[in-house]
Amino acid sequence: MRARPLAEGVLLVAVCGLLACDVATGPRRQSTYPFDLAATGLVFHWPTDRLPVRVWVDPAAGPVRAYVSDGLQEWAAVFLYGEFRGVLVGDPAQADVLVEVNGATPPDVPRTNDPPVGACSGVTSNDRTPDNRLTGPFRVTLTWDGRFSATDVANCLHRVAAHELGHTIGLLQHSSSTLDLMFAFPEVASPSPTDRATVEILYHTPATLAPAARPE
């Protein structure tokens, strides 16, 4: 989806396993895309003392909770050294990421590998202070279009939920390739090799945007 303009002090981005035999290597330096906050150059990623990142999904979101769980596992699997882990929590007051769905609960039907259609969209946002600290949890809002079939909606929400989680782990820009999960209109549901290479570089780059303090 197209990125929305950034107002002053507002972070806003929109859409739209490692095998057991893998050998750990350093981050790759090719086949990546920008990950900083466009027009500001700010870099965000979760520090190790904030892991696992706590994600709350509105119960009214129905099957989206499972899609978010899938997305968290997909993203965690691309990291070589456990730099990111996420967990679902039941209390929004304790969450680092809040996920909600606009309107009615989406249909809960089996997904397929059908080609993607524009049956949904998503936006991820957060406010920040002048000294570049987030002021609260990331807010992910998903919207689905009832004019499409239930299967198209399920397929779309599964992809877009994983895409928006990519923004919350620090991939603040979109890829220009349809092969990547972070393409503005995601056509895949799992991170690509380029997504993986980009996130490896991101988590080895000093962050300049700090997360909000976590409620105790």
ROSE-4610 file (N, C-alpha, C; in Angstrom, 1 decimal, always signed):
// ROSE-4610
residu = [M/M/M/R/R/R/A/A/A/R/R/R/P/P/P/L/L/L/A/A/A/E/E/E/G/G/G/V/V/V/L/L/L/L/L/L/V/V/V/A/A/A/V/V/V/C/C/C/G/G/G/L/L/L/L/L/L/A/A/A/C/C/C/D/D/D/V/V/V/A/A/A/T/T/T/G/G/G/P/P/P/R/R/R/R/R/R/Q/Q/Q/S/S/S/T/T/T/Y/Y/Y/P/P/P/F/F/F/D/D/D/L/L/L/A/A/A/A/A/A/T/T/T/G/G/G/L/L/L/V/V/V/F/F/F/H/H/H/W/W/W/P/P/P/T/T/T/D/D/D/R/R/R/L/L/L/P/P/P/V/V/V/R/R/R/V/V/V/W/W/W/V/V/V/D/D/D/P/P/P/A/A/A/A/A/A/G/G/G/P/P/P/V/V/V/R/R/R/A/A/A/Y/Y/Y/V/V/V/S/S/S/D/D/D/G/G/G/L/L/L/Q/Q/Q/E/E/E/W/W/W/A/A/A/A/A/A/V/V/V/F/F/F/L/L/L/Y/Y/Y/G/G/G/E/E/E/F/F/F/R/R/R/G/G/G/V/V/V/L/L/L/V/V/V/G/G/G/D/D/D/P/P/P/A/A/A/Q/Q/Q/A/A/A/D/D/D/V/V/V/L/L/L/V/V/V/E/E/E/V/V/V/N/N/N/G/G/G/A/A/A/T/T/T/P/P/P/P/P/P/D/D/D/V/V/V/P/P/P/R/R/R/T/T/T/N/N/N/D/D/D/P/P/P/P/P/P/V/V/V/G/G/G/A/A/A/C/C/C/S/S/S/G/G/G/V/V/V/T/T/T/S/S/S/N/N/N/D/D/D/R/R/R/T/T/T/P/P/P/D/D/D/N/N/N/R/R/R/L/L/L/T/T/T/G/G/G/P/P/P/F/F/F/R/R/R/V/V/V/T/T/T/L/L/L/T/T/T/W/W/W/D/D/D/G/G/G/R/R/R/F/F/F/S/S/S/A/A/A/T/T/T/D/D/D/V/V/V/A/A/A/N/N/N/C/C/C/L/L/L/H/H/H/R/R/R/V/V/V/A/A/A/A/A/A/H/H/H/E/E/E/L/L/L/G/G/G/H/H/H/T/T/T/I/I/I/G/G/G/L/L/L/L/L/L/Q/Q/Q/H/H/H/S/S/S/S/S/S/S/S/S/T/T/T/L/L/L/D/D/D/L/L/L/M/M/M/F/F/F/A/A/A/F/F/F/P/P/P/E/E/E/V/V/V/A/A/A/S/S/S/P/P/P/S/S/S/P/P/P/T/T/T/D/D/D/R/R/R/A/A/A/T/T/T/V/V/V/E/E/E/I/I/I/L/L/L/Y/Y/Y/H/H/H/T/T/T/P/P/P/A/A/A/T/T/T/L/L/L/A/A/A/P/P/P/A/A/A/A/A/A/R/R/R/P/P/P/E/E/E]
num = [1/1/1/2/2/2/3/3/3/4/4/4/5/5/5/6/6/6/7/7/7/8/8/8/9/9/9/10/10/10/11/11/11/12/12/12/13/13/13/14/14/14/15/15/15/16/16/16/17/17/17/18/18/18/19/19/19/20/20/20/21/21/21/22/22/22/23/23/23/24/24/24/25/25/25/26/26/26/27/27/27/28/28/28/29/29/29/30/30/30/31/31/31/32/32/32/33/33/33/34/34/34/35/35/35/36/36/36/37/37/37/38/38/38/39/39/39/40/40/40/41/41/41/42/42/42/43/43/43/44/44/44/45/45/45/46/46/46/47/47/47/48/48/48/49/49/49/50/50/50/51/51/51/52/52/52/53/53/53/54/54/54/55/55/55/56/56/56/57/57/57/58/58/58/59/59/59/60/60/60/61/61/61/62/62/62/63/63/63/64/64/64/65/65/65/66/66/66/67/67/67/68/68/68/69/69/69/70/70/70/71/71/71/72/72/72/73/73/73/74/74/74/75/75/75/76/76/76/77/77/77/78/78/78/79/79/79/80/80/80/81/81/81/82/82/82/83/83/83/84/84/84/85/85/85/86/86/86/87/87/87/88/88/88/89/89/89/90/90/90/91/91/91/92/92/92/93/93/93/94/94/94/95/95/95/96/96/96/97/97/97/98/98/98/99/99/99/100/100/100/101/101/101/102/102/102/103/103/103/104/104/104/105/105/105/106/106/106/107/107/107/108/108/108/109/109/109/110/110/110/111/111/111/112/112/112/113/113/113/114/114/114/115/115/115/116/116/116/117/117/117/118/118/118/119/119/119/120/120/120/121/121/121/122/122/122/123/123/123/124/124/124/125/125/125/126/126/126/127/127/127/128/128/128/129/129/129/130/130/130/131/131/131/132/132/132/133/133/133/134/134/134/135/135/135/136/136/136/137/137/137/138/138/138/139/139/139/140/140/140/141/141/141/142/142/142/143/143/143/144/144/144/145/145/145/146/146/146/147/147/147/148/148/148/149/149/149/150/150/150/151/151/151/152/152/152/153/153/153/154/154/154/155/155/155/156/156/156/157/157/157/158/158/158/159/159/159/160/160/160/161/161/161/162/162/162/163/163/163/164/164/164/165/165/165/166/166/166/167/167/167/168/168/168/169/169/169/170/170/170/171/171/171/172/172/172/173/173/173/174/174/174/175/175/175/176/176/176/177/177/177/178/178/178/179/179/179/180/180/180/181/181/181/182/182/182/183/183/183/184/184/184/185/185/185/186/186/186/187/187/187/188/188/188/189/189/189/190/190/190/191/191/191/192/192/192/193/193/193/194/194/194/195/195/195/196/196/196/197/197/197/198/198/198/199/199/199/200/200/200/201/201/201/202/202/202/203/203/203/204/204/204/205/205/205/206/206/206/207/207/207/208/208/208/209/209/209/210/210/210/211/211/211/212/212/212/213/213/213/214/214/214/215/215/215/216/216/216]
x = [+0.8/+0.0/+0.9/+0.3/+1.2/+1.5/+2.7/+3.1/+2.4/+1.9/+1.3/+2.4/+2.1/+3.0/+3.3/+4.5/+4.9/+4.7/+3.8/+3.7/+4.8/+5.1/+6.2/+5.9/+6.9/+6.8/+6.0/+5.6/+4.8/+5.4/+5.6/+6.1/+4.9/+4.8/+3.7/+4.1/+3.9/+4.2/+3.0/+2.7/+1.5/+1.8/+0.9/+1.0/+0.0/-0.2/-0.8/-2.0/+12.6/+13.3/+14.6/+15.2/+16.5/+16.5/+17.1/+17.2/+18.3/+18.1/+19.0/+20.4/+20.7/+22.0/+22.6/+21.9/+22.4/+23.7/+24.7/+25.8/+25.7/+25.9/+25.7/+26.9/+26.6/+27.6/+27.2/+28.1/+27.9/+26.8/+26.3/+25.2/+25.8/+24.9/+25.3/+25.1/+25.9/+26.0/+25.5/+24.8/+24.2/+22.7/+22.0/+20.6/+19.8/+19.9/+19.1/+18.3/+17.4/+16.7/+16.8/+16.5/+16.6/+15.6/+16.0/+15.2/+15.0/+15.6/+15.5/+14.2/+13.8/+12.6/+12.8/+12.1/+12.3/+12.2/+13.1/+13.2/+13.8/+14.0/+14.7/+15.9/+16.1/+17.2/+17.2/+16.2/+16.1/+16.1/+16.8/+16.8/+16.2/+15.4/+14.8/+15.0/+15.3/+15.2/+15.1/+14.6/+14.4/+15.7/+16.0/+17.2/+16.9/+18.0/+17.9/+17.2/+17.3/+16.6/+15.1/+14.6/+13.1/+12.5/+13.3/+12.8/+12.2/+11.2/+10.5/+9.5/+9.4/+8.4/+7.0/+6.2/+4.9/+3.9/+3.1/+2.1/+0.7/-0.2/-1.6/-2.4/-3.3/-4.3/-5.7/-6.5/-7.8/-8.6/-9.3/-10.0/-11.1/-11.6/-12.5/-11.9/-10.6/-9.9/-10.0/-10.5/-10.8/-9.5/-9.5/-8.4/-7.1/-7.2/-6.0/-5.0/-5.4/-4.5/-3.6/-4.1/-3.3/-2.4/-2.8/-2.0/-0.8/-1.1/+0.0/+1.0/+0.5/+1.4/+2.3/+1.7/+2.5/+3.6/+3.2/+4.1/+5.3/+5.0/+6.1/+7.1/+6.5/+7.4/+8.3/+7.6/+8.3/+9.5/+9.2/+10.3/+11.4/+11.0/+12.0/+12.9/+12.4/+13.2/+14.3/+14.2/+15.2/+16.4/+16.4/+17.5/+18.5/+19.8/+20.8/+21.1/+21.0/+21.4/+20.3/+19.0/+17.9/+17.8/+18.1/+18.0/+16.6/+15.6/+14.2/+13.4/+12.5/+11.5/+10.3/+9.1/+7.9/+6.9/+6.0/+5.1/+3.7/+2.7/+1.3/+1.0/+0.4/+0.0/-1.5/-2.1/-3.6/-3.9/-2.9/-3.2/-2.7/-3.5/-3.0/-2.1/-2.4/-1.6/-0.1/+0.2/+1.5/+2.2/+1.5/+2.0/+2.9/+3.8/+4.7/+4.1/+3.2/+2.5/+1.1/+0.2/-1.3/-1.8/-2.5/-3.1/-4.6/-5.2/-6.7/-7.2/-8.5/-9.1/-10.2/-10.3/-11.4/-12.7/-13.8/-15.1/-15.3/-16.0/-16.5/-15.3/-15.5/-14.5/-14.4/-13.2/-13.0/-13.4/-13.7/-14.1/-12.9/-13.2/-12.2/-12.4/-11.6/-11.7/-10.3/-10.1/-8.8/-8.2/-6.9/-6.2/-5.7/-5.4/-5.0/-3.8/-3.2/-2.1/-2.5/-3.8/-4.3/-3.5/-3.4/-2.7/-3.4/-2.6/-3.1/-4.0/-5.0/-5.9/-6.0/-6.5/-6.6/-7.7/-7.8/-8.9/-8.8/-7.6/-7.4/-6.2/-6.0/-4.9/-4.5/-3.4/-2.9/-2.1/-2.0/-1.2/-0.5/+0.7/+1.4/+1.9/+1.6/+2.0/+2.5/+3.1/+3.6/+4.0/+3.7/+4.2/+5.6/+6.4/+7.7/+7.9/+8.9/+9.2/+10.3/+10.5/+11.6/+12.9/+13.2/+14.5/+14.5/+13.5/+13.5/+13.3/+12.3/+11.9/+10.4/+10.0/+8.6/+7.8/+6.6/+5.8/+4.8/+4.7/+3.8/+4.0/+3.1/+3.3/+3.0/+3.6/+3.2/+1.7/+1.1/-0.4/-0.5/-1.0/-1.2/-2.7/-3.2/-4.7/-4.8/-5.6/-5.9/-7.4/-7.6/-8.9/-9.2/-10.4/-10.7/-11.9/-12.0/-13.1/-14.1/-15.3/-16.3/-16.8/-16.3/-16.7/-16.0/-14.9/-14.1/-14.6/-14.2/-14.5/-13.8/-14.4/-13.8/-12.4/-12.1/-10.8/-9.8/-10.2/-9.4/-9.0/-10.0/-9.8/-8.8/-9.0/-8.1/-6.6/-6.5/-5.2/-4.5/-5.3/-4.7/-4.3/-5.2/-4.9/-3.7/-3.5/-2.4/-1.1/-1.0/+0.2/+0.4/-0.7/-0.5/-0.2/-0.7/-0.4/+1.1/+1.7/+3.1/+3.9/+3.4/+4.1/+4.1/+3.0/+3.0/+3.9/+4.0/+4.9/+6.3/+6.6/+7.9/+8.2/+7.2/+7.4/+7.7/+7.0/+7.2/+8.5/+9.2/+10.5/+11.6/+11.3/+12.2/+12.4/+11.7/+11.8/+10.8/+11.3/+10.4/+10.1/+10.8/+10.6/+10.1/+9.6/+9.1/+10.2/+10.2/+11.0/+10.4/+11.2/+10.6/+10.4/+10.6/+10.5/+9.3/+8.5/+7.3/+7.7/+8.9/+9.4/+9.5/+9.5/+9.8/+8.5/+8.5/+7.3/+7.1/+8.2/+8.1/+7.8/+7.4/+6.9/+5.6/+5.3/+4.2/+2.8/+2.7/+1.5/+1.9/+2.1/+2.7/+2.0/+2.8/+2.3/+2.7/+3.6/+4.1/+3.8/+3.8/+3.4/+4.6/+5.8/+7.0/+8.1/+9.1/+10.2/+11.1/+11.5/+12.4/+13.8/+14.7/+16.2/+16.6/+16.0/+16.3/+15.8/+14.6/+14.1/+15.0/+15.5/+16.4/+17.7/+18.3/+19.6/+19.4/+18.3/+18.1/+17.9/+17.2/+17.0/+18.3/+19.1/+20.4/+21.2/+21.3/+22.0/+21.4/+20.1/+19.4/+19.8/+19.7/+20.0/+21.5/+22.3/+23.7/+24.1/+23.0/+23.2/+22.7/+23.5/+23.1/+21.7/+20.8/+19.5/+19.6/+18.8/+18.7/+17.3/+16.4/+15.0/+14.8/+14.5/+14.4/+12.9/+12.7/+11.3/+10.8/+9.4/+8.8/+9.1/+9.1/+9.3/+8.2/+8.5/+7.5/+6.8/+5.4/+4.7/+5.1/+5.3/+5.6/+4.4]
y = [-1.2/+0.0/+1.2/+2.4/+3.6/+4.0/+4.6/+5.1/+6.5/+6.7/+8.0/+9.0/+10.3/+11.3/+11.3/+11.7/+11.8/+13.2/+13.3/+14.6/+14.7/+15.9/+16.0/+15.2/+14.4/+13.6/+12.4/+12.0/+10.8/+9.8/+8.6/+7.5/+6.8/+6.7/+6.1/+5.4/+4.1/+3.3/+2.5/+2.3/+1.6/+0.5/-0.5/-1.3/-0.8/-0.9/-1.4/-1.5/-20.8/-21.2/-21.7/-20.9/-21.5/-23.0/-23.7/-25.1/-25.5/-26.7/-27.1/-27.2/-27.3/-27.4/-26.1/-25.0/-23.7/-23.4/-22.8/-22.3/-20.8/-20.4/-19.0/-18.2/-17.1/-16.3/-14.8/-13.9/-12.5/-12.0/-10.8/-10.2/-10.0/-10.3/-10.1/-8.6/-8.2/-6.8/-6.5/-7.5/-7.2/-7.6/-7.2/-7.5/-7.1/-5.8/-5.2/-4.0/-3.5/-2.3/-1.4/-0.1/+0.8/+0.4/+0.6/+0.3/+1.4/+2.6/+3.7/+4.4/+5.3/+6.1/+7.2/+7.0/+7.9/+9.4/+10.2/+11.6/+12.0/+11.1/+11.4/+10.6/+9.5/+8.6/+7.9/+8.0/+7.3/+5.8/+5.1/+3.7/+3.1/+2.1/+1.5/+0.0/-0.6/-2.1/-2.3/-3.5/-3.8/-4.2/-3.6/-4.0/-5.3/-6.0/-7.4/-7.4/-6.3/-6.3/-6.1/-5.9/-5.8/-7.0/-8.1/-9.3/-10.3/-11.0/-11.0/-9.8/-9.3/-8.2/-8.7/-7.9/-8.3/-7.8/-8.7/-8.3/-8.7/-7.7/-7.9/-7.8/-8.8/-8.8/-8.7/-7.7/-7.6/-8.9/-9.4/-10.6/-10.5/-9.3/-9.1/-9.3/-9.4/-9.6/-11.1/-12.0/-13.4/-14.1/-14.5/-15.3/-14.5/-13.2/-12.4/-12.8/-13.2/-13.6/-14.7/-15.7/-16.8/-16.3/-15.3/-14.7/-14.0/-13.3/-12.6/-13.5/-14.6/-15.6/-16.2/-16.5/-17.0/-16.0/-14.7/-13.7/-13.5/-13.6/-13.5/-14.7/-15.8/-17.0/-16.9/-16.4/-16.2/-15.2/-14.1/-13.1/-13.6/-14.2/-14.7/-15.7/-16.5/-17.5/-17.0/-15.7/-15.2/-14.7/-14.5/-14.0/-15.1/-14.8/-15.8/-16.1/-15.1/-15.1/-14.8/-14.9/-14.7/-13.2/-12.3/-10.9/-10.4/-11.2/-10.8/-12.0/-11.8/-12.8/-12.0/-12.6/-11.9/-13.0/-12.5/-13.3/-12.7/-13.4/-12.9/-12.7/-11.6/-11.4/-11.0/-11.2/-10.9/-9.6/-8.8/-7.5/-6.4/-5.6/-4.5/-3.5/-3.3/-2.4/-2.8/-4.0/-4.5/-4.8/-4.4/-4.7/-3.7/-4.1/-3.3/-3.0/-3.9/-3.8/-4.1/-3.3/-3.5/-3.7/-4.8/-5.1/-5.1/-4.4/-4.3/-4.4/-4.7/-4.8/-3.8/-3.0/-2.1/-2.8/-2.5/-3.1/-4.4/-5.2/-6.5/-7.5/-8.6/-9.7/-10.3/-10.5/-11.1/-12.5/-13.1/-14.5/-15.4/-16.5/-17.5/-18.7/-18.7/-19.8/-20.2/-21.4/-21.9/-20.9/-20.7/-19.9/-20.8/-20.2/-20.9/-20.1/-20.7/-20.0/-19.2/-18.8/-18.0/-16.7/-16.2/-14.9/-13.8/-12.9/-11.9/-10.9/-10.4/-9.4/-8.3/-7.2/-6.1/-6.2/-7.3/-7.5/-6.9/-6.3/-5.7/-4.7/-4.0/-3.1/-3.0/-2.3/-2.2/-0.9/-0.5/+0.7/+0.5/+0.9/+0.8/+2.2/+2.6/+3.9/+4.0/+5.1/+5.4/+6.8/+7.5/+8.8/+8.8/+9.9/+10.0/+11.4/+11.4/+12.7/+13.4/+14.7/+15.4/+14.8/+14.1/+13.5/+12.0/+11.7/+10.4/+9.2/+9.3/+8.1/+7.9/+6.7/+6.4/+6.6/+7.1/+7.5/+6.4/+5.3/+4.3/+3.1/+2.1/+0.9/+1.2/+0.4/+0.4/+0.0/+0.7/+0.4/-0.1/-1.3/-1.9/-2.0/-1.4/-1.4/-2.1/-3.1/-3.9/-3.6/-3.5/-3.2/-4.2/-4.8/-5.8/-5.4/-5.8/-5.4/-6.6/-6.4/-7.5/-7.7/-6.9/-7.2/-8.4/-8.8/-9.9/-11.2/-12.3/-13.6/-13.8/-14.6/-14.9/-15.4/-16.3/-16.8/-15.7/-14.8/-13.7/-12.8/-12.6/-11.8/-12.5/-13.8/-14.5/-14.5/-14.7/-14.7/-13.4/-12.3/-11.0/-10.6/-10.9/-10.5/-11.3/-12.5/-13.3/-12.6/-12.2/-11.5/-10.2/-9.4/-8.0/-8.0/-8.9/-8.9/-9.2/-10.1/-10.4/-9.2/-8.5/-7.3/-6.2/-6.0/-4.9/-5.2/-6.5/-6.9/-6.5/-6.6/-6.2/-4.8/-3.9/-2.5/-2.4/-3.2/-3.0/-3.5/-4.4/-4.8/-3.9/-2.9/-1.9/-1.7/-2.5/-2.3/-1.2/+0.1/+1.2/+1.7/+1.1/+1.4/+0.2/+0.4/-0.7/-1.2/-2.4/-2.9/-2.6/-2.5/-2.3/-3.5/-4.7/-6.0/-6.7/-7.2/-8.0/-9.4/-9.8/-11.0/-10.9/-9.7/-9.4/-9.2/-9.7/-9.5/-8.0/-7.2/-5.8/-5.0/-5.6/-4.8/-4.2/-3.0/-2.2/-2.9/-3.8/-4.6/-6.1/-6.6/-7.9/-9.0/-9.7/-10.9/-12.2/-12.1/-13.4/-13.2/-14.4/-14.4/-14.6/-14.8/-15.1/-14.2/-13.9/-13.1/-13.8/-13.0/-13.5/-13.4/-14.0/-13.8/-12.4/-11.5/-10.1/-9.5/-9.8/-9.4/-9.8/-11.0/-11.6/-10.8/-10.6/-9.9/-8.5/-7.8/-6.4/-6.4/-7.3/-7.3/-7.6/-8.4/-8.7/-7.5/-6.7/-5.4/-4.5/-4.4/-3.5/-3.8/-5.0/-5.4/-5.4/-5.0/-4.8/-3.3/-2.4/-1.0/-0.3/+0.6/+1.3/+2.0/+1.8/+2.4/+3.8/+4.7/+6.1/+6.5/+5.5/+5.7/+4.7/+5.1/+4.2/+3.9/+2.6/+2.2/+3.0/+3.0/+3.6/+2.7/+3.4/+2.6/+1.6/+0.4/-0.6/-0.5/-0.5/-0.4/-1.6/-1.4/-2.5/-2.9]
z = [+0.0/+0.0/+0.0/-0.4/-0.4/+1.0/+1.1/+2.4/+2.6/+3.8/+4.1/+4.5/+4.3/+4.6/+6.1/+6.5/+7.9/+8.4/+9.4/+10.1/+11.1/+11.6/+12.6/+13.8/+14.2/+15.4/+15.3/+14.1/+13.9/+13.0/+13.5/+12.6/+12.0/+10.7/+10.1/+8.8/+8.7/+7.5/+7.2/+5.9/+5.6/+4.5/+4.3/+3.2/+2.1/+2.6/+1.6/+1.2/+8.0/+9.2/+8.8/+9.5/+9.3/+9.4/+8.5/+8.5/+9.6/+10.2/+11.3/+10.8/+9.5/+9.0/+8.6/+8.8/+8.4/+9.3/+8.6/+9.3/+9.6/+10.8/+11.1/+10.5/+9.8/+9.2/+9.6/+9.3/+9.5/+8.6/+8.8/+8.0/+6.6/+5.6/+4.2/+3.8/+2.8/+2.5/+1.1/+0.5/-0.8/-0.8/-1.9/-2.0/-0.9/-0.5/+0.6/+0.0/+0.9/+0.5/+1.8/+1.6/+2.8/+3.9/+5.1/+6.3/+7.2/+7.0/+7.9/+7.7/+8.6/+8.4/+7.3/+6.2/+5.1/+5.5/+4.9/+5.1/+6.4/+7.3/+8.6/+8.8/+8.2/+8.4/+9.8/+10.5/+11.8/+11.6/+12.5/+12.5/+13.8/+13.6/+14.8/+14.8/+15.9/+16.1/+17.6/+17.9/+19.4/+20.0/+21.2/+21.9/+22.6/+22.9/+23.4/+24.8/+25.5/+26.9/+26.8/+25.6/+25.4/+24.7/+24.6/+24.0/+25.1/+24.8/+23.6/+23.5/+22.3/+22.0/+22.3/+23.0/+23.4/+22.4/+21.8/+20.8/+21.3/+21.3/+21.7/+20.4/+20.2/+19.1/+19.7/+19.2/+19.7/+19.5/+20.5/+20.3/+19.2/+18.9/+17.9/+16.5/+16.4/+15.1/+14.7/+15.5/+15.1/+14.6/+13.3/+12.8/+12.6/+12.8/+12.6/+13.7/+14.9/+16.0/+15.5/+14.7/+14.2/+13.1/+12.3/+11.3/+11.9/+13.0/+13.7/+14.3/+14.9/+15.5/+14.4/+13.2/+12.1/+11.7/+11.6/+11.2/+12.2/+13.5/+14.5/+14.3/+14.1/+13.9/+12.6/+11.6/+10.3/+10.5/+11.1/+11.3/+12.2/+13.3/+14.3/+13.6/+12.6/+12.0/+11.1/+10.7/+9.7/+10.4/+11.7/+12.5/+12.8/+12.6/+12.9/+14.3/+15.2/+16.5/+17.5/+17.2/+18.1/+18.4/+17.5/+17.7/+17.9/+17.4/+17.6/+18.0/+19.0/+19.3/+19.7/+19.4/+19.7/+20.4/+21.2/+21.9/+22.0/+21.9/+22.0/+23.5/+23.9/+25.2/+25.3/+26.4/+26.6/+27.1/+27.6/+28.2/+27.3/+26.7/+25.8/+26.6/+27.9/+28.6/+28.8/+28.6/+28.7/+27.3/+26.2/+24.9/+24.3/+23.5/+22.7/+21.3/+20.9/+19.6/+19.8/+19.3/+19.3/+17.9/+17.7/+16.4/+16.5/+15.6/+15.6/+14.2/+14.0/+12.7/+12.7/+11.6/+11.4/+11.1/+11.7/+11.3/+11.9/+11.2/+11.7/+11.7/+12.5/+12.5/+11.2/+10.7/+9.3/+9.3/+8.1/+8.0/+8.3/+9.0/+9.4/+8.5/+7.4/+6.4/+6.1/+5.5/+5.1/+4.1/+4.1/+3.2/+2.0/+0.9/-0.3/-0.9/-2.0/-2.6/-3.9/-3.9/-5.0/-5.1/-6.3/-6.5/-5.6/-5.2/-4.3/-5.0/-4.3/-4.7/-3.6/-3.9/-3.0/-2.0/-1.3/-0.4/+1.0/+1.3/+2.6/+2.5/+3.6/+3.7/+5.1/+5.4/+6.7/+6.9/+8.1/+8.5/+9.8/+10.0/+11.3/+11.6/+12.9/+13.3/+14.7/+15.0/+16.4/+16.5/+17.6/+17.8/+18.4/+18.2/+18.8/+19.3/+20.3/+20.9/+20.1/+20.4/+19.6/+19.8/+20.9/+21.1/+20.6/+19.7/+19.0/+19.9/+20.8/+21.5/+21.2/+21.0/+20.7/+22.0/+21.9/+23.1/+23.5/+22.8/+23.1/+22.2/+22.3/+21.4/+20.0/+19.1/+17.7/+17.6/+16.7/+16.5/+15.0/+14.9/+13.6/+13.4/+12.3/+12.0/+10.6/+10.6/+9.4/+9.0/+7.7/+7.1/+6.0/+6.0/+4.9/+4.2/+2.9/+2.0/+1.8/+2.3/+2.1/+0.7/-0.2/-1.6/-2.2/-1.5/-2.0/-1.3/-1.9/-1.2/+0.1/+0.9/+2.3/+2.1/+1.1/+0.9/+0.5/-0.4/-0.7/+0.5/+1.3/+2.5/+3.5/+3.7/+4.5/+4.0/+2.7/+2.1/+2.2/+2.0/+2.1/+3.5/+4.5/+5.9/+6.4/+6.0/+6.4/+5.9/+4.7/+4.1/+4.7/+4.8/+5.3/+6.8/+7.6/+9.0/+9.1/+8.4/+8.4/+8.0/+6.9/+6.4/+7.4/+8.1/+9.1/+10.3/+10.7/+11.7/+11.3/+10.0/+9.5/+9.9/+9.7/+10.1/+11.6/+12.4/+13.9/+14.3/+13.6/+14.0/+13.5/+12.7/+12.3/+10.8/+10.0/+8.5/+8.1/+8.2/+8.2/+6.7/+5.8/+4.4/+3.7/+2.5/+1.6/+0.6/+0.3/-0.8/-2.1/-3.2/-4.5/-5.3/-4.7/-5.4/-4.9/-5.9/-5.5/-4.9/-4.9/-4.3/-2.8/-2.3/-0.8/-0.1/+1.2/+2.0/+2.3/+2.3/+2.6/+1.3/+0.2/-0.9/-0.5/-1.0/-0.5/-0.6/-1.6/-1.7/-1.7/-0.5/-0.4/-1.1/-1.9/-2.7/-2.1/-1.1/-0.4/+1.1/+1.8/+3.2/+4.1/+3.5/+4.3/+3.9/+4.8/+4.4/+3.3/+2.3/+1.3/+1.7/+0.9/+1.2/+1.3/+0.5/+0.5/+1.8/+2.2/+3.5/+4.6/+4.6/+5.6/+5.6/+4.4/+4.3/+4.9/+4.6/+5.0/+6.6/+7.1/+8.6/+9.3/+8.7/+9.3/+9.4/+8.3/+8.4/+9.4/+9.4/+10.3/+11.8/+12.2/+13.6/+13.9/+12.9/+13.2/+12.9/+12.9/+12.7/+14.0/+14.5/+15.8/+15.6/+16.5/+16.4/+16.9/+16.2/+16.6/+17.1/+17.0/+17.5/+18.6/+19.8/+20.9/+21.2/+21.7/+22.0/+23.2/+23.3/+24.5/+25.7/+26.9/+28.1/+28.3/+28.7/+28.9/+30.3/+30.3/+31.6/+32.4/+33.7/+34.7/+35.5]
